[in-house]
Amino acid sequence: MAVLPGSPPVEVHLKRSARARRFSLRVSRLDGKVTLSMPLRAREGEALAFLKGHEGWLRQTLQAMPDSAPRPVGLGTMIPVGGRDLLLSPGFGRGIRAEDDRLLVPGDPATAGLRVAAWLKVLARDRLARASTHYAGLVGRSYSSLALRDTRSRWGSCSPDGRLMYSWRLIMAPPQVLDYVVAHEVAHLVELNHSRAYWAVVSRICPGWQAQRAWLRTQGQTLHRLRFQD
């Protein structure tokens, strides 16, 4: 890791790659992480010089990004569920339930965040499984398994043997955004690439996907800001 001095100092992760032919800077839209990719044989001094030469662009990009400070989740917090903002409020009984514009959470307030996360994951698995089965049917293929993760670098993936993986935080996004991510990954059951043929599959099963992709690029980081535990 390198640190770009200044006000404020910026942490930069150095990443050597056999595929890299030149230096390149990337700022994650999810959490603002800065990565400088460099060829395997490049010297660190050269990387730091490249970084210094692009300091203006880097600071301007970071300044333009939305606030990425973590938001602890507990009673009194507003969180999105299916794109709809709900206020976490004290509840009664055993189960968490949505009622009007509130999410009623019974039990110890100190563990409300953890229990809401568990509830969201159950909801996410059900919704993502149904959507995956639906879109797989549209392309005439089947998937071998489905797993949930809390990934920050991608919203989903599809392996060559048909294993689907999704971020459980998608359940907080608008339903059409979740559907786009599922369609995006299921289309890889047909084309394991991002060729024209692949995007033709996506467009066929998820018309208007561009708007949902744009939502993820501009709003997706807000879902990662939510912290459900200390």
N, C-alpha and C positions, 0 to 999 in steps of 0.2 A: 504494500500500500504506500502511496505517496500523499503528501499534503501540499496543496497549493497555498502558499502564505498570502495573507491579506486580511481584509475585514469583510466577512468572516473568512477564516481559513476553510478550505474545501478538501475533504478526503476524496482521494481518487484511487480506485482499485485498478492495479496493473494486471493485464491478462495477456500472457504470451500464447500465441496460437499458430499452429503449423499452417493454417489456411490464410493467415493475415499476410498481405503483401506490402502493407503500408500502415502507418499509425492512423487510428480512428478513435474519436470520442463519442460516447453514447451516454445520455442521461435518461434513466428509467422514468417513465410516466407514472409508474406505480408508487415509488417511494423516493425518487430523486437521487438514487444511487448513481454515481459517476464512474464509468468504466473506460479505461484507455486500453484498447487492444493494440498489440504490437507483434511484429514478426519474432520468431523464435531466437534469431541471432542478433536482434537489435539490442543496443546497449541502453541501460536505464537512463544514462545521461541524455541520450538522444530523445527518449520518451519525455523526459522532464522539459527539455527544450521545446518539444512540440506542444506540450501542455501549456507552457508559458506563452507561446505564440498564439494560442487560442483562448487565452484567459478571458478576453472581452466577450467572446461568443458564449463561453461557458457560464460566466456570471450573469449575463443577460438571460440565458435560457433558464437558469435556476431561479432567477428573480421572477420570471414570467409564470412559473409553475404555481398551481394552487397550494395552499397551506397543507403540508404533509405531516403536521404534528399529530401524534397518536391521540385518540379520544377514548378514554376509559368508559366502559359500558356498565351501567348499574341503574337502579331505580331512579327515575327522573330523566333518564337519557332518551333521546329520540333516535330510533334506528329505522332504516327502511326494510320492509318485508314485501317482496314482490314489487318493489318500486314505490310502495306506499309507506309514508312515515307514520310510525306508531310510537306512542309514549309508553315507556316501561313504567308500570304502576303496580302497587301492591295488589295481590289477588288472594283468593281463598280456595281451599280444596287442595288437590294434588297436582293437577295439570296446568300447564301454561296455555292460555287461550287468547285469541284476538277478539276484541269487542269494541265496535265503533272505531275510534282513532287511538285506542290504547291496546297495549299488550300486557295482560294481567299475569303477574308472576308471583305465585304464592311462596311461602317459606322464608328462610333466612335472607335478609337483604344483602348480606355480605357475599353470598354465593349466587346472587341473581344473574350476574354476567355469565358465569360458567354454565348455569342451567339454561339460559337463553341460547347460548352457543350450541349446546347439545340438542335443544329443540329445533334450532335452525338446520342442523345437520340431518336430522331425521326427515324434516320437510324437504330439504335439498335432495336427499337420496331418492325419495319418492317421485319428486317432480322431474329430476334428471333422468331417472330410469324410464318413466313414461314417455318423455320427449325422445330419448334415445331409441326406444322401441318404435316409436312413430316414424322418426326420420329414417331409421334403418329399413323399415318397411317400404318407404318411398323409393329407396335406391335398390331394393331387392337384395339386401345383404343382412347379415347378423353380426353382432359383436360378441366377443367371448367373455368379457367381464367388465364391471364398472367399479371404479374406486373414487373416493373423495379425498382431496388433499387441501392444504392451506398454502398453495403455491403463490408466490408473488411475481414470478417471471412469466407465467402463462395462465390462461383461464381454462385450458383443456389440452388434451393430447390424445392421439390414437396411435397405438403401436402396430407394427406390421402384422402381428397375430390377432389384431382386433380387440385389444384391451383399451378401453376408454378410461380416461382420467379427467376429473373436473375439479375446479375450486368450489368448495361448498359455499363460498361467499356469493356465488351467482344467485342464490335464492333471494338475496337482498335486492338484486337488480330488477328492473321491469321485466315482466314475463317474456316480452318479445326479444329482449337482449339475451336472456337465458336460452331461448329457442335458437337464436342465431349461433351461439357458441356450440350448441349441440349439433346443429346442421353442419357447421364448419368441421367439426371432428368426425361426424358420421360420413361426410363426403370423402374422407380419407380412406374409408373402407373400399371405395371405388378407385380413387386416385391418391396414392400415397406421395403426393407432391403438391406444388402450388402452380401447376401448369394452367393453360387456358381451359383444358378439358376439366380440370378440377373445379375452377371457378364457374364453369358452365353448370356443373352438378349443384354447386351451392346456390346459384341463381335460380335453378329450376325448383329446388325444394324449399328455398327461403327467399322469395322475391323481396327486394328492398333491403337486403342485408347491409347495405352501405351505411344506412342511418344507425343501425345497431352497433356496427363496428365503430362508428364515430362516437357513440355514447360511451363505449368502453374506453376509448382513447382520452376522452375529456373528463369523464366522471368516474371511471373505474377505480382510480386511486382513493376516492372517498370511502369505498368499501374496505380497503386495506387499512385505513386509519383507525377503524374501530378495534379496540382491544377488550376482549371479553374476560381477561384474567390479568392478575398482577404480574 
